[in-house]
């Protein structure tokens, strides 16, 4: 597996080695030792899966420390634009975001570390998204940031009139008003 760095430290793209032939394909989607060999020491404790239709934007979500989650995100069907926003207050990249297209076709994954808000938009007719978390879901520490925060200016690659947003996500505060308690390394 190839580990690709992004312009935001700790936010990584994992590109598996895919073996294809007339029968189909095979690849390792997760290998703890391989990640440890790259100094990525994470013990995942929960798997989540969602199915969404075109135009859905989920996020931006996170949990406060000490319940903050590192997520390893991949797409089983369809295509999404996956987004991570650095919300570690003393980080040199605080408030910066990075997006990457994940699809069933490219089989790439995004490692979204603790201290980042996470979201995605669905670019295909449907998308099935699977992600591993290193902490359990903790509803009392769940928080969010408004997906269309003008300070962030995220291009979700969905026309605003076609965006489908949950009632809960429409109530998220802007970054400047969001509660967060993360400290950069």
N, C-alpha and C positions, 0 to 999 in steps of 0.2 A: 504494500500500500504506500502510495506517495502522499506525503504531508506537505501541503502548500501553505505558505504564510500569506496573510493579507496585509494591507496597510495599517491594520489595527492589531497591535501585538496581542497574542493569545487567541484571537479569532482565526480559526484555521479551516481549510478545505481539505478533506480526505478523499483521495482519488484511488479507488481500488484497482487492482490488477484483475482484469476480466478475461476469463478463458472462454472463448466461443468456438463452436463447431456446428455441424449440421444438426446436432441434438438440441442445441440451445446454448446456455451459458452457465458459468459457475464463477463465483467470487466470494472472498471473505469480506463480510460487511463489518465485522468487529473482531479484533484480536488484541486482548489486553497486553500481551507481551510486546507485540509490535508497537503499540502506543507507548509502553514503558520504555522501550528502546529509544524513543524520541522524547523522553522526559515528560510524557503525558501520563500522569499517575491519577487515574480516576477509577473509582469503583461505582458502577451504575447499580441502582437499586429499584428502578421503576421503568417500565416501557409504556408508552402512550401511542395511540393511533387515532387519526381523524380522517374523515372523508368530507370533502367540500366540493362545491360546484364552482364554475367559472365566476370570477368577480369577487369571491369571498376574500376579505382581508381579515385575518385573525391577528390580534395584537394591538399594541405592543405589550407583552406580558413579562412579569418577573415576580420573584418572591424576595422579601426582605431577608437579610442575614439575621440569624444563622441558618435560615431555611432556603437560602438562595440556591438555585439549581444550575449546574452545567448541563447542557443538552447536546446530544449528538443526533442531528436531524437528517433524515433521508426520505426519498419519495419512492413509494412502491408502485404507484400508478399515476400517470399524468406529469404535470410540470408546475412548479411554484417559483416565485421569487422569494427567497429566504433572506431575512433582514435581522441583523444584530446591531444594537445601539449601545455604545459604551456609556454606562451611567455610574462609573466609579469616580466620585467627585474630584479626587486629586490626580486623576489620570491625565496625561498630556493629550489623550484623544477623547476626553469627556465630551459627550454630546455628538460625537462623530458616529456615522453609521456605515455599514458595509452591506451590500446585497450580492447574492449569487444565485443563479438559476440552478435549481436541483430538479432532476427528472428521473423517471424510471429508466429512460434511455441512457443518460450519462452516469447514473449510479453513484454520483458524488454525494458527499455528506458535508455538512457544516457543523463544526464544533463551536458552540456558543457558550463561552465560559460564564461562571457565576459573576455577577456584577454587570451583566448586560441585559437589556430588554430585548425580547425576541418577538418576531411576527413574520407572517408570510402572506402573500397574495397568490391566488390560484389563477394560472395563465392558460390552463387547458380546460376542456369541458368538465372534467372532474379531476380531483387529485386525492390520493390516499397518502397521508404523511405519517411516518413512523419516527418516534424519537425516544432515545434513552435518556434518563435523568439520574443524576447522582444523589439527589435528595428526594424524599417523598413529597407529594403534594400536601401543602399546608395552607388551607383556606384563609386562616387568620392573617397570614403574611403575604397573601396575594395582592399585587398592585399592578397598575398599568399606566401607560402614557398614550395620549391621543395619537392615533395613527396618522392624522393629517396635521400634526403640530407644525406651524409655519416656521418655527426656529429650526426644526430638523429638515423640513422640505424633502421628505422621502418620495422618490418616484416609484410607486408601486406597479407601474406599467399597466394600470387599469384606469379607464376613463372614469372620472368621479361619478358620473350619473349611472355607471354600471357597477359601482362598488356595492357590495353587500356586507354590512357591518352589523354585528350584534348590538342589541340595546345596551348591554353592559359595556362594550368597547366604546360606544358613543359617549359614555359618561366619564371616560378617563380624563385626568387632568393633562395639561401641557407639561413638558419637561420641567420648565421653571417652577411649577407648582407641585411636582410629584414628590412623594415621600420616597427617600432612598437612604440607605445607610451603608454603602459600600465604600471601601477605601482601596485605592490602587496599591499594588505591590510595591 
